[in-house]
Amino acid sequence: MKHLEIYLRDEAATGRLAASLAARAEARDVIALAGPLGSGKTSFARAFIRALGCGDQ
């Protein structure tokens, strides 16, 4: 298992990273998000889902 820590400047950077990872994600990949309240986990998840074409549901 790989561990990677990334610190991003703002929500736009978070969205770009999420879209980039979504384009490379494969079935059965696991992406774990950890961080304190307000660190961008939900923003990342929403951008990731949007990039997969699932929209905000």
ROZAKE-877667 format. One record per residue (C-alpha): residue in three letters; x, y, z; residue number from 1. Coordinates in steps of 0.2 Angstrom, whole numbers. Example, Ala and Ser with C-alpha at 12.3 -4.5 7.8 and 13.67 -1.06 7.14 Angstrom:
ATOM:ALA:62:-22:39:1
ATOM:SER:68:-5:36:2
END
This chain:
ATOM:MET:0:0:0:1
ATOM:LYS:6:17:-5:2
ATOM:HIS:5:32:7:3
ATOM:LEU:5:50:-1:4
ATOM:GLU:3:67:8:5
ATOM:ILE:-2:82:-3:6
ATOM:TYR:-4:99:3:7
ATOM:LEU:-14:110:-10:8
ATOM:ARG:-16:129:-10:9
ATOM:ASP:-34:131:-13:10
ATOM:GLU:-51:122:-18:11
ATOM:ALA:-47:124:-37:12
ATOM:ALA:-31:115:-35:13
ATOM:THR:-40:101:-25:14
ATOM:GLY:-52:100:-40:15
ATOM:ARG:-38:98:-52:16
ATOM:LEU:-30:85:-42:17
ATOM:ALA:-47:75:-40:18
ATOM:ALA:-50:76:-59:19
ATOM:SER:-33:70:-63:20
ATOM:LEU:-34:55:-51:21
ATOM:ALA:-52:51:-57:22
ATOM:ALA:-45:50:-75:23
ATOM:ARG:-32:37:-69:24
ATOM:ALA:-43:28:-57:25
ATOM:GLU:-47:10:-60:26
ATOM:ALA:-60:-2:-53:27
ATOM:ARG:-55:-8:-36:28
ATOM:ASP:-43:7:-32:29
ATOM:VAL:-45:14:-15:30
ATOM:ILE:-42:32:-11:31
ATOM:ALA:-43:36:7:32
ATOM:LEU:-45:54:12:33
ATOM:ALA:-40:60:30:34
ATOM:GLY:-38:77:38:35
ATOM:PRO:-46:89:50:36
ATOM:LEU:-63:97:48:37
ATOM:GLY:-62:110:33:38
ATOM:SER:-47:102:25:39
ATOM:GLY:-55:99:9:40
ATOM:LYS:-60:80:9:41
ATOM:THR:-78:84:3:42
ATOM:SER:-72:96:-10:43
ATOM:PHE:-60:82:-16:44
ATOM:ALA:-74:69:-16:45
ATOM:ARG:-87:80:-25:46
ATOM:ALA:-74:85:-39:47
ATOM:PHE:-69:67:-41:48
ATOM:ILE:-87:61:-43:49
ATOM:ARG:-90:75:-55:50
ATOM:ALA:-75:71:-65:51
ATOM:LEU:-81:53:-67:52
ATOM:GLY:-97:60:-74:53
ATOM:CYS:-109:56:-60:54
ATOM:GLY:-113:74:-55:55
ATOM:ASP:-119:81:-39:56
ATOM:GLN:-132:68:-33:57
END
